[in-house]
């Protein structure tokens, strides 16, 4: 049965729709951040007004306190020398002292209410600042995802020349991307999103505890909130690293590989990964570093998942004109003469190498492990 020719424009349309979906998500998070900023500015203004009111109430209270003391002293003098004053003077002294004491009591109650309102606004301000920071971080993360979609998927699509392979590979990419988006959505929902929701709930609880049980109990709740926020930040950073290690842009290929392989070894107990680096300690053009990192990442993933390897050796040698990479494992191996149906990971690796005018060779047989050799010329 003949396969229909894949329409490149249709694939481009699918990719554009995927990117638009990610961008819409970024815009929604940005709008949340903007709303929080508006609320933040409003609370700043209200907080300053409350502080001014507190200052004014305190000044009024101090003045009332002085007048009340004088009135009480006057009332005491009148009481001691009762016969020297008329009934009208005695009544006036008593009423004036009572009036000042009432005003002072009202003033103190108002001051207490204003202070509580001020403290509440300051707590809300801290929560909003944390939410704004989190929104900015998520926008940055989604931007990375969007760039990843644009660069990697288009790069693969342009590299595939065979119509049948392009159709199968393109569909597999879309399927894998959907799965990746589901995984990312699930991790965001189960990790940072849940933690941030708990932070809002616990912040309300801390506020109630402060009012009902005092600052000591609320302080303990705030410490718990800090731990939850720290955990959310760790989860977000882990998700970003899985998408694309930031160190690849900042530090380069070799330090990033070293960190990545160490992390993989830590996550897979019982597996030993040896990393050997030879040659010049230089930075490569970005597209070469990304491609080499992805090639090694895919090879190590296959060795762990499919070959069930216990020992993996990754060797990288950078010369002035070429890069040599060898990934060797002691896994179960496979028969390379068998059909390659379903081996889309290996197909993608070959396409990456072809884009860079390089060469990839695979040596393996059942029970004897696998050796992958990659040679890529560098631009002069």
C-alpha positions, 0 to 999 in steps of 0.5 A: 500500500503506497503512502501518501506524500507528506505535505511539508506545509501541513507539518509546518502548520502543526508545528506553528499550532503547537508553538502558538499553544505554548505562547498562549500559555505564556501570555496567560501566565504573564497576565496573571503576573500583571494582575499581581503587579497591579494588586501589588501597586494598589496595596503599596498605596493603601499601605502607605495611607494606613501608615500615615493614619497610624502616625496621625492616630498616635499623635492624636493619642499622645495629645489626648493622653496629656489632656486626660492626665490634666483633666484627671488632675483637675477632677482630683483637685475638685474632689479634694476641695469639694466645698470650694467649687460650685456644683456646675464646676464639679459637673463640668470637671467630671464630664470633661475628664470622662469625655477625654477618657472616652476619646482616648479609648476610641483612639487606642482601639482605632490604632489597634485596628489600623496596626492589624490592617497594616500587618495584614497588608504587609503579609499580602504584599510578601505573598504577591511579590513571591507570586510575581517572581514565580510568574516571571520564572514560569514565563522564562521557562515556557520561553525556553520550551517554545525555543526548544520546539522551534529549533529542534523540531524544525531542524529535524524536519528539514533534515529528513529527505525520504518521504516515508521516513519523514512522514513516520518520523514527523508523526512520531515527533508530534506524538512524543512532543504531545507526551512531553507536554503532558508530562510537563503539564503533569509535573507542573500540576503535581509539583509547583502548582500544588505547592503554590496552591498550598502556599496560598492556603497556608498563608491564610492559615498563618494569618488566622493563627497570628490573630488567634494564637499570636506571632509565635505560632504564625512564625512557625507556619511562615517557616513551613511556607518557606520550605514549601516555596524552596521545594517548588523552586527546586522542582521548577529548576529540575524541570528546566534542566530536563528540557535543556540544561542552562549550563550548556549555554553558560559553561559549554559542552564538557562541564554540562556533560560532566554534570549531566552524566553524574546526575544520571548516575545518581538517579540510576543506582547500580549503573557506573558511568565513566566520562573521559575528555581529551583534547582542547578545552574550547567552546564550540558553536552553539548548534554543535554543542546542542547536537553533541549533547543530544546525541550523547543524551540519547545514546545514554538513555538507550543504554539504560532503558533498552540495553539495561547496561551496568557500565557506560563509558562516554569519551569525547575528544575535541581536536582543531578540526574534528570532534570524536565521540564514543559511547560504549556499554555492556548491555544486552546489545542487538542485531543491527541487521534486523529491521529498524522499524521503531528505532526512531531514536537512532534515526533521529541521531543519524539525522542530527549527525548528517546535518553537521556533515558527520558520520555515525557508526554502530557496532553491536550484537546480542549479549556483547554490548554496543559501541556508538562512534560519532565523528563531526568536522568542525568549521574552520 
